[in-house]
Amino acid sequence: DTGVSQNPRHKITKRGQNVTFRCDPISEHNRLYWYRQTLGQGPEFLTYFQNEAQLEKSRLLSDRFSAERPKGSFSTLEIQRTEQGDSAMYLCASARGDRNEQFFGPGTRLTVL
Amino acid sequence: GEDVEQSLFLSVREGDSSVINCTYTDSSSTYLYWYKQEPGAGLQLLTYIFSNMDMKQDQRLTVLLNKKDKHLSLRIADTQTGDSAIYFCAVTRGDNDMRFGAGTRLTVKP
């Protein structure tokens, strides 16, 4: 299967700890997106990369959040000093340069105790 | 108000048609999507439509777009129990962020 993959699938952490998630997009896709989804809601946009450049960041992305895509392939999303309100499903999506359809990974479910 | 709105629940009998509705506020939305999410799974792209179209059909799925009213619908013909899931409407203006509705939970009763 050559779809979008995300690791880990589940993460439980204590408040105040740092966590890092990884997303591997579909190989020929140069655009990569991070979203957050809380229970009963649709995904909310966090940030967007075109190749290695981070082109857009949501106001939801506080200074405790940082995302990178150093070589224009996989991406990481780090949350520092986690809070209980960070508990959510973090979704990654990728898209090909000439197409607009975004394909989603299975997500990483974060639980902050 | 919300950018994209959907009714939260829909229940149909197996074999009937399902119609899931969505309204949006951004008139510059150029691409409109329907995603399906099953429990514990990511979002599966079902279909999409460009804003210069008013209808798209793909097997059992029919998407209707009323751009004047900013209304999008998804019709599923001959609904099956396997269609039970949450369906999300999403809109975007291009490469940038996609705005999602809260999702419509479709329940198909045998």
Interface residues (C-beta under 8 A of the other chain):
Chain A: V4 R31 Y33 Y35 G40 Q41 G42 P43 E44 F45 Y48 Q50 L55 E56 S58 L91 A93 A95 N100 E101 Q102 F103 F104 G105 P106 G107
Chain B: V4 Y31 Y33 Y35 A41 G42 L43 Q44 L45 Y48 F88 A90 T92 G94 D95 N96 D97 M98 R99 F100 G101 A102 G103
